Amino acid sequence: MIGFGGIAIAHAGRLLGVPSISFYDSENASLQTRLTWPFIHQLYVPDAYEGTTPRGRTTRLPGTKELSYLHPTAFTPDRSIAIRNGLDPEADNFFLRIVDWRANHDIGKTGWSGELLSAVVAYLEQRGRVHISSEVGLPDHLASKRYSGSIAEVHHLMGHCRLMVGESATMASETAVLGVPAIYCGRDFPGYVRELETAGLVHTLPAGRSKDLLALIERSLSAPPAEAKAARDRYVAAKPDWSHAVIEAIDRSTARRSPPYYGSSLESR
């Protein structure tokens, strides 16, 4: 069995004697990982992962999980599909992502205020079209800006935007590997986000400093778009296509004749 996170397969695999393979990247999901790691057969994490992992059962991969489905060998944003999903071909487009903070690792946390979201939208709509992807309800004055296109085709739109701003580390990383500048203003900063920031693909800002967000947006927009694409090309050229790693992980596990080893020993990075 193979999954992302692994909590749904680790215990079942232990009881049934079926190898379980997990890919994961969020160090802040401490409850989930404490329940999963002692029982998972093999864990794959980004090389930048900073949390504890099962000793002797962890493989580190360069790059981020987004390279399993947005690597240039597998995906190229299509402008016609982006237009079909709301892209304004005559203006700069901006993508905003708001989350509902209901994941197990988000318990007790809160996101952007309504005032901050309104201020960011007001700033960006003077410069182009704003698309808001939100897991929560939007106030009436912003409802018309909600992304209403296909969920399956949203990355085509993201790949043709001028800038992404939001509180989702995953979607900031997705936008970054598409070659679009991204700003992540959130609560947690996993290792893969810090790696992307070092590579010049993502700008980060703690939620507690949200008053500085508009200034960071202004600085990001002052940089030529070609810089972000060049930084993405350099980053991707040095990283593997994670989809190949998934297949190789399955091949290695099914070829192994010995029963899976389980244990509670953890190691820290």
ChimeraX attribute file (.defattr): number of C-alpha atoms within 10 A of each C-alpha:
attribute: neighborCount
match mode: 1-to-1
recipient: residues
	/A:1	16
	/A:2	20
	/A:3	16
	/A:4	15
	/A:5	22
	/A:6	25
	/A:7	19
	/A:8	15
	/A:9	22
	/A:10	27
	/A:11	19
	/A:12	16
	/A:13	19
	/A:14	18
	/A:15	9
	/A:16	8
	/A:17	11
	/A:18	16
	/A:19	23
	/A:20	25
	/A:21	24
	/A:22	25
	/A:23	20
	/A:24	18
	/A:25	23
	/A:26	22
	/A:27	20
	/A:28	16
	/A:29	16
	/A:30	14
	/A:31	10
	/A:32	16
	/A:33	21
	/A:34	15
	/A:35	14
	/A:36	21
	/A:37	28
	/A:38	20
	/A:39	25
	/A:40	30
	/A:41	28
	/A:42	26
	/A:43	25
	/A:44	23
	/A:45	24
	/A:46	20
	/A:47	17
	/A:48	20
	/A:49	24
	/A:50	17
	/A:51	19
	/A:52	17
	/A:53	25
	/A:54	23
	/A:55	17
	/A:56	13
	/A:57	19
	/A:58	20
	/A:59	16
	/A:60	13
	/A:61	18
	/A:62	17
	/A:63	22
	/A:64	28
	/A:65	24
	/A:66	19
	/A:67	24
	/A:68	18
	/A:69	14
	/A:70	20
	/A:71	21
	/A:72	15
	/A:73	10
	/A:74	11
	/A:75	14
	/A:76	13
	/A:77	18
	/A:78	14
	/A:79	15
	/A:80	12
	/A:81	17
	/A:82	23
	/A:83	15
	/A:84	14
	/A:85	18
	/A:86	19
	/A:87	24
	/A:88	17
	/A:89	13
	/A:90	8
	/A:91	12
	/A:92	17
	/A:93	23
	/A:94	23
	/A:95	27
	/A:96	26
	/A:97	21
	/A:98	19
	/A:99	16
	/A:100	16
	/A:101	17
	/A:102	12
	/A:103	10
	/A:104	12
	/A:105	16
	/A:106	15
	/A:107	9
	/A:108	8
	/A:109	12
	/A:110	14
	/A:111	18
	/A:112	18
	/A:113	10
	/A:114	10
	/A:115	9
	/A:116	15
	/A:117	18
	/A:118	15
	/A:119	13
	/A:120	17
	/A:121	20
	/A:122	13
	/A:123	15
	/A:124	20
	/A:125	15
	/A:126	9
	/A:127	12
	/A:128	15
	/A:129	21
	/A:130	29
	/A:131	25
	/A:132	23
	/A:133	20
	/A:134	15
	/A:135	12
	/A:136	10
	/A:137	11
	/A:138	17
	/A:139	10
	/A:140	8
	/A:141	8
	/A:142	16
	/A:143	11
	/A:144	13
	/A:145	18
	/A:146	17
	/A:147	20
	/A:148	13
	/A:149	17
	/A:150	14
	/A:151	10
	/A:152	7
	/A:153	15
	/A:154	18
	/A:155	22
	/A:156	22
	/A:157	28
	/A:158	26
	/A:159	24
	/A:160	24
	/A:161	26
	/A:162	21
	/A:163	26
	/A:164	28
	/A:165	25
	/A:166	26
	/A:167	25
	/A:168	22
	/A:169	23
	/A:170	18
	/A:171	22
	/A:172	30
	/A:173	27
	/A:174	24
	/A:175	27
	/A:176	29
	/A:177	28
	/A:178	29
	/A:179	26
	/A:180	26
	/A:181	32
	/A:182	31
	/A:183	28
	/A:184	27
	/A:185	25
	/A:186	20
	/A:187	17
	/A:188	19
	/A:189	17
	/A:190	17
	/A:191	19
	/A:192	25
	/A:193	25
	/A:194	17
	/A:195	18
	/A:196	24
	/A:197	18
	/A:198	11
	/A:199	14
	/A:200	18
	/A:201	28
	/A:202	27
	/A:203	21
	/A:204	22
	/A:205	19
	/A:206	15
	/A:207	18
	/A:208	11
	/A:209	10
	/A:210	16
	/A:211	11
	/A:212	13
	/A:213	21
	/A:214	15
	/A:215	10
	/A:216	16
	/A:217	20
	/A:218	12
	/A:219	10
	/A:220	19
	/A:221	12
	/A:222	9
	/A:223	11
	/A:224	11
	/A:225	16
	/A:226	12
	/A:227	15
	/A:228	23
	/A:229	18
	/A:230	13
	/A:231	19
	/A:232	21
	/A:233	15
	/A:234	12
	/A:235	16
	/A:236	19
	/A:237	11
	/A:238	9
	/A:239	14
	/A:240	16
	/A:241	23
	/A:242	20
	/A:243	17
	/A:244	11
	/A:245	14
	/A:246	17
	/A:247	10
	/A:248	12
	/A:249	20
	/A:250	15
	/A:251	11
	/A:252	9
	/A:253	17
	/A:254	10
	/A:255	9
	/A:256	10
	/A:257	7
	/A:258	7
	/A:259	10
	/A:260	18
	/A:261	14
	/A:262	16
	/A:263	14
	/A:264	14
	/A:265	13
	/A:266	16
	/A:267	12
	/A:268	10
	/A:269	9
